[in-house]
Amino acid sequence: MLLKQLLKSLLLILSLGVWWGLLPSVAYSATLATTRELFLEAEAAIKQGKLSTYQKLKSSLTKYPLFPYLLYLEYGRDMSKVTIPE
């Protein structure tokens, strides 16, 4: 009887440990999905010429892995305005 209680308690502790261990990855996944949606909105805005919408979204995407692609699209709109630092 005591062994059965100990096993139940151990199983509960292990289950909670796994659950709490997964929470950060679930939260990160939700954040990544939200950021991905913002990126797609910004990409559509720049392609449609909605520059004010694009500028608003751009500021929240600086840490997103595909942020340089947005800059590429932005700069590609008018290459004559792009300056190259020396």
C-alpha positions in Angstrom: 0.0 0.0 0.0 2.8 2.4 0.9 4.7 1.5 -2.2 1.6 2.2 -4.3 1.2 5.7 -2.7 4.9 6.4 -3.3 4.7 5.4 -7.0 1.6 7.6 -7.5 3.4 10.5 -5.8 6.5 10.0 -7.9 4.4 9.7 -11.1 2.6 13.0 -10.2 5.9 14.8 -9.6 7.4 13.5 -12.8 4.3 14.5 -14.7 4.3 18.0 -13.4 8.0 18.3 -14.1 7.4 17.4 -17.8 4.4 19.7 -18.0 6.3 22.7 -16.6 9.2 21.9 -18.7 7.1 22.1 -21.8 5.4 25.4 -21.0 8.2 27.6 -22.1 8.4 25.9 -25.5 4.6 26.3 -25.9 4.8 30.0 -25.0 7.7 30.4 -27.4 5.8 28.6 -30.1 2.8 31.0 -29.6 5.1 34.0 -29.7 6.8 32.8 -32.9 3.4 32.2 -34.5 2.3 35.7 -33.7 5.5 37.2 -34.9 5.2 35.1 -38.1 1.8 36.6 -38.7 3.2 40.2 -38.2 6.0 39.4 -40.6 3.5 38.2 -43.3 1.4 41.4 -42.8 4.5 43.5 -43.1 5.6 41.7 -46.2 2.2 42.2 -47.8 2.1 45.8 -46.8 5.5 46.6 -48.4 4.6 44.7 -51.6 1.3 46.6 -51.8 3.0 50.0 -51.2 1.3 50.5 -47.8 4.4 52.1 -46.3 2.8 53.5 -43.1 1.5 50.1 -42.2 4.8 48.5 -43.1 6.7 51.0 -40.9 4.5 50.3 -37.9 5.0 46.5 -38.2 8.7 46.8 -39.0 9.7 48.1 -35.6 8.3 45.0 -33.8 10.1 42.6 -36.1 13.8 43.6 -35.7 14.6 40.3 -33.8 12.7 38.1 -36.3 15.0 35.8 -38.3 13.6 37.0 -41.7 13.8 40.7 -40.8 16.6 41.2 -43.4 14.3 40.0 -46.1 11.9 42.9 -45.2 14.8 45.3 -45.5 15.6 43.8 -48.9 12.1 44.3 -50.1 12.1 47.9 -48.7 15.4 48.8 -50.3 14.5 47.1 -53.5 11.6 49.5 -54.0 14.1 52.3 -54.8 17.7 51.3 -54.9 18.8 54.8 -55.7 18.0 55.9 -52.2 20.1 53.3 -50.5 23.5 54.5 -49.2 26.4 52.2 -48.6 28.4 52.9 -45.4 32.2 53.1 -46.1 
